[in-house]
């Protein structure tokens, strides 16, 4: 649905709302501010870390979603996938209460089915909904190279941001296309991370780590390098990626392709989330930790899961 006036009225974006400013959200805020935009959010009920990241990014805390709706020219939802639908419902209610309906862009790693549910909530509030999917690392690191794929009946508002903090690519007028692309992309990247963690944890549990690493280093050095770099870091994001694997599994199931690969990947993310590493942050992570030390923690967490099952 296109609310009255959106087709012909091309707005000039000055204020961008970021809901919520975690690792990716605060990076987007920094990139947008560097390109001259005002960035705002609502930090009520948020953690001290999120508040610190917001301060670092120069995000203004407006104190309520209603105030965010009133003062924003466009809203970007960037948060863990399991919270995306609830956030959409809460902000739709806030827009109705505020009498203000800025375009709402859901940038979360959710399935096409979930994004259609969020779209229905935003439509009920009378606002324009844009389906989005972020591919690439934090804009602070990529310096304008992060891609935001979008789809929907009218994407003009978000396309104003193209080249001004990130690359915006319109891939059609159907809600679900942008989120679907994000799902299949992440199914390969983060799905592979989870496979690597599963393989190394199994080898370690069997006492075959030294032999496996020796063979892999000789026959597949690039693969081993990727494993060595990524597996110790997975727990930092595992809590968020667990929800993403579930959304990917739902996407595959809707497409009549097996969902079991990524249901298994979700189990590995849950295992990684059980390790002590998951309590660290990007600011506090022990960068000197070796792969073997990380695998010791994976195996210990696996034993905890097995003991609980028994």
C-alpha positions as CSV (number, residue, x, y, z in Angstrom):
1,X,0.0,0.0,0.0
2,X,1.2,3.5,-0.9
3,X,-0.2,6.2,1.5
4,X,-1.6,9.2,-0.1
5,X,1.0,11.6,-1.3
6,X,4.0,9.3,-1.4
7,X,4.0,8.7,-5.1
8,X,4.3,12.3,-6.1
9,X,5.9,13.9,-3.0
10,X,9.6,13.2,-3.0
11,X,10.9,14.2,0.4
12,X,14.3,15.5,1.3
13,X,15.7,13.4,4.1
14,X,17.2,15.3,7.0
15,X,16.5,13.1,10.1
16,X,17.0,9.3,10.1
17,X,15.8,7.2,13.0
18,X,17.8,4.1,13.9
19,X,15.9,1.4,15.8
20,X,18.0,0.1,17.5
21,X,21.6,1.1,17.7
22,X,23.5,-2.1,18.3
23,X,26.7,-3.0,16.5
24,X,25.3,-2.5,12.9
25,X,22.8,0.2,13.9
26,X,25.4,2.5,15.5
27,X,27.7,2.0,12.6
28,X,25.0,3.0,10.2
29,X,24.3,6.1,12.4
30,X,28.0,7.1,12.2
31,X,28.0,6.7,8.4
32,X,24.9,8.8,8.0
33,X,26.1,11.5,10.3
34,X,29.4,11.7,8.4
35,X,27.2,12.4,5.3
36,X,25.3,15.3,7.0
37,X,22.2,13.6,8.4
38,X,20.8,14.0,11.8
39,X,20.3,10.6,13.5
40,X,17.8,9.9,16.3
41,X,16.6,6.9,18.4
42,X,14.8,5.9,21.5
43,X,17.0,4.5,24.3
44,X,14.3,3.7,26.9
45,X,14.6,0.2,28.1
46,X,18.0,-0.2,26.4
47,X,21.3,-1.6,27.9
48,X,24.2,0.5,29.1
49,X,26.2,-0.8,26.2
50,X,23.6,0.3,23.7
51,X,23.5,3.7,25.3
52,X,27.3,3.9,25.1
53,X,27.3,2.9,21.4
54,X,24.6,5.6,20.7
55,X,26.7,8.3,22.4
56,X,29.7,7.2,20.4
57,X,27.7,7.4,17.2
58,X,26.2,10.8,18.0
59,X,22.6,9.5,18.1
60,X,20.1,11.7,19.8
61,X,17.9,10.0,22.3
62,X,14.3,11.3,21.9
63,X,13.0,9.3,24.8
64,X,10.0,7.6,23.2
65,X,8.9,6.0,19.9
66,X,6.1,8.6,19.5
67,X,8.7,11.4,19.5
68,X,10.9,9.5,17.1
69,X,7.8,9.2,14.8
70,X,7.2,12.9,15.0
71,X,10.8,14.0,14.3
72,X,12.0,11.5,11.7
73,X,11.9,11.7,8.0
74,X,12.5,7.9,7.7
75,X,12.9,5.0,10.1
76,X,15.4,2.2,9.8
77,X,14.7,-0.9,11.9
78,X,18.1,-2.7,12.6
79,X,18.0,-5.2,15.4
80,X,18.1,-9.0,16.1
81,X,15.6,-10.8,13.9
82,X,13.6,-12.3,16.7
83,X,12.6,-8.7,17.8
84,X,11.8,-7.4,14.4
85,X,8.0,-8.1,14.4
86,X,7.5,-6.8,17.9
87,X,9.4,-3.7,17.0
88,X,7.2,-3.2,14.0
89,X,4.1,-3.5,16.1
90,X,5.3,-1.1,18.7
91,X,6.4,1.5,16.2
92,X,3.1,1.2,14.3
93,X,1.3,1.9,17.5
94,X,3.6,4.9,18.2
95,X,2.9,6.3,14.7
96,X,-0.8,6.1,15.3
97,X,-0.5,7.8,18.7
98,X,1.8,10.5,17.3
99,X,-0.2,11.1,14.2
100,X,3.0,10.9,12.1
101,X,3.9,8.2,9.6
102,X,7.4,8.4,8.3
103,X,8.5,5.6,5.9
104,X,9.5,2.5,7.8
105,X,12.4,0.4,6.4
106,X,12.8,-3.1,8.0
107,X,16.5,-3.9,7.5
108,X,16.5,-7.0,9.6
109,X,17.6,-10.6,8.7
110,X,14.1,-12.0,8.6
111,X,12.3,-14.3,6.2
112,X,9.9,-13.0,3.5
113,X,7.0,-14.4,5.5
114,X,8.1,-12.4,8.6
115,X,8.6,-9.2,6.6
116,X,5.1,-9.5,5.2
117,X,3.8,-9.7,8.7
118,X,5.7,-6.5,9.7
119,X,4.5,-4.8,6.5
120,X,0.9,-5.5,7.5
121,X,1.4,-3.8,10.9
122,X,3.0,-0.8,9.3
123,X,0.2,-0.6,6.6
124,X,-2.4,-0.5,9.4
125,X,-0.7,2.6,10.8
126,X,-0.9,4.2,7.3
127,X,2.8,4.4,6.7
128,X,4.9,3.3,3.7
129,X,6.7,0.0,4.3
130,X,10.0,-0.8,2.6
131,X,11.5,-4.3,2.7
132,X,15.3,-4.1,3.3
133,X,18.3,-6.4,3.7
134,X,21.8,-5.3,4.7
135,X,24.7,-7.2,3.2
136,X,28.3,-6.4,4.1
137,X,30.1,-5.4,7.2
138,X,29.6,-2.4,9.5
139,X,29.6,0.8,7.3
140,X,32.3,2.2,9.6
141,X,34.6,-0.5,8.3
142,X,33.4,-0.6,4.7
143,X,33.3,3.2,4.3
144,X,30.3,3.4,2.0
145,X,30.5,-0.1,0.6
146,X,27.8,-1.7,2.8
147,X,24.8,-2.6,0.6
148,X,21.2,-2.1,1.5
149,X,19.0,-4.0,-0.8
150,X,15.4,-2.8,-0.9
151,X,12.1,-3.7,-2.4
152,X,8.5,-2.4,-2.3
153,X,6.0,-0.3,-4.1
154,X,7.8,3.0,-3.5
155,X,11.4,3.0,-2.5
156,X,12.2,6.6,-3.4
157,X,12.7,7.8,0.2
158,X,15.4,5.2,1.0
159,X,17.1,5.6,-2.4
160,X,17.9,9.2,-1.3
161,X,20.5,7.6,1.0
162,X,22.3,5.9,-1.9
163,X,26.0,6.8,-1.8
164,X,25.5,8.8,1.4
165,X,26.7,6.2,4.0
166,X,25.8,3.0,2.1
167,X,24.9,1.7,-1.3
168,X,21.1,1.3,-1.8
169,X,20.0,-1.1,-4.5
170,X,16.3,-1.5,-5.5
171,X,15.5,-5.0,-6.6
172,X,11.8,-4.7,-7.4
173,X,8.3,-3.8,-6.1
174,X,7.5,-7.0,-4.2
175,X,7.7,-7.1,-0.4
176,X,9.9,-10.1,0.4
177,X,12.5,-9.8,-2.4
178,X,15.0,-7.8,-0.4
179,X,14.6,-10.0,2.7
180,X,14.7,-13.1,0.6
181,X,18.1,-12.1,-0.9
182,X,19.5,-11.4,2.5
183,X,18.3,-14.9,3.6
184,X,19.9,-16.8,0.8
185,X,23.1,-14.8,1.1
186,X,23.4,-15.4,4.8
187,X,22.5,-19.0,4.4
188,X,25.8,-19.5,2.6
189,X,28.0,-17.2,4.7
190,X,26.8,-17.7,8.3
191,X,25.7,-21.2,7.4
192,X,29.2,-22.0,6.4
193,X,30.5,-20.5,9.7
194,X,28.3,-22.8,11.6
195,X,29.4,-25.8,9.6
196,X,33.1,-24.9,10.3
197,X,32.3,-24.7,14.0
198,X,30.5,-28.0,14.0
199,X,33.3,-29.8,12.1
200,X,36.1,-28.5,14.4
201,X,34.1,-29.2,17.6
202,X,33.5,-32.7,16.5
203,X,37.1,-33.3,15.6
204,X,38.1,-31.8,19.0
205,X,35.7,-34.0,20.9
206,X,37.1,-37.0,19.1
207,X,40.7,-36.1,19.9
208,X,41.5,-35.5,16.3
209,X,42.1,-31.8,16.2
210,X,45.9,-31.9,15.6
211,X,45.5,-34.4,12.7
212,X,42.6,-32.6,11.2
213,X,44.2,-29.2,11.3
214,X,47.4,-30.7,9.9
215,X,45.6,-32.2,6.9
216,X,43.4,-29.2,6.3
217,X,46.4,-26.8,6.4
218,X,48.1,-28.8,3.7
219,X,45.2,-29.6,1.4
220,X,42.8,-26.7,2.0
221,X,44.9,-23.8,3.5
222,X,42.3,-21.1,2.6
223,X,39.5,-23.1,4.3
224,X,41.6,-23.6,7.5
225,X,42.5,-19.9,7.6
226,X,38.8,-19.0,7.4
227,X,38.0,-21.5,10.2
228,X,40.8,-20.3,12.4
229,X,39.8,-16.7,12.0
230,X,36.0,-17.1,12.4
231,X,35.2,-20.0,14.8
232,X,36.6,-18.3,17.9
233,X,34.5,-15.2,17.1
234,X,31.2,-16.8,16.3
235,X,30.0,-16.7,20.0
236,X,30.1,-12.9,20.0
237,X,27.2,-12.9,17.5
238,X,25.7,-16.3,18.1
239,X,22.7,-15.0,20.1
240,X,21.7,-12.9,17.1
241,X,22.7,-15.4,14.4
242,X,20.6,-18.1,16.1
243,X,17.4,-16.2,15.3
244,X,18.8,-15.6,11.8
245,X,19.3,-19.3,11.2
246,X,15.7,-19.9,12.2
247,X,14.5,-17.3,9.8
248,X,16.6,-18.8,7.0
249,X,15.2,-22.3,7.8
250,X,11.7,-20.8,7.4
251,X,12.7,-19.2,4.1
252,X,13.9,-22.5,2.7
253,X,10.8,-24.3,3.9
254,X,8.6,-21.8,2.2
255,X,10.5,-22.4,-1.0
256,X,10.0,-26.2,-0.6
257,X,13.7,-26.8,0.0
258,X,15.0,-28.6,3.1
259,X,15.2,-26.5,6.2
260,X,17.3,-29.0,8.1
261,X,20.7,-27.5,7.1
262,X,19.9,-24.3,8.9
263,X,17.9,-25.9,11.7
264,X,21.2,-27.6,12.4
265,X,23.1,-24.4,12.0
266,X,20.8,-22.8,14.6
267,X,21.7,-25.6,17.0
268,X,25.4,-24.8,16.5
269,X,24.7,-21.1,17.1
270,X,23.0,-22.1,20.3
271,X,26.0,-24.1,21.3
272,X,28.3,-21.2,20.6
273,X,26.1,-18.9,22.6
274,X,26.6,-21.3,25.6
275,X,30.3,-20.7,25.7
276,X,31.9,-18.1,28.0
277,X,33.0,-16.2,24.9
278,X,29.4,-15.1,24.3
279,X,29.5,-12.9,27.4
280,X,32.3,-10.8,25.8
281,X,31.6,-7.9,23.4
282,X,33.5,-6.5,20.4
283,X,35.1,-4.1,22.9
284,X,36.1,-6.7,25.5
285,X,36.8,-9.8,23.4
286,X,40.1,-11.6,24.2
287,X,41.9,-11.2,20.8
288,X,44.8,-13.4,22.0
289,X,42.6,-16.5,22.4
290,X,43.7,-19.4,20.2
291,X,41.5,-21.7,18.1
292,X,42.3,-24.6,20.5
293,X,41.2,-22.6,23.5
294,X,38.0,-21.7,21.8
295,X,37.4,-25.3,20.9
296,X,37.9,-26.3,24.5
297,X,35.0,-24.0,25.3
298,X,32.8,-25.4,22.5
299,X,33.4,-29.0,23.7
300,X,32.7,-28.0,27.3
301,X,29.4,-26.4,26.2
302,X,28.5,-29.5,24.2
303,X,29.0,-31.6,27.3
304,X,26.7,-29.3,29.2
305,X,24.0,-29.7,26.5
306,X,24.4,-33.5,26.5
307,X,24.2,-33.6,30.3
308,X,21.1,-31.5,30.3
309,X,19.5,-33.8,27.7
310,X,20.4,-36.9,29.8
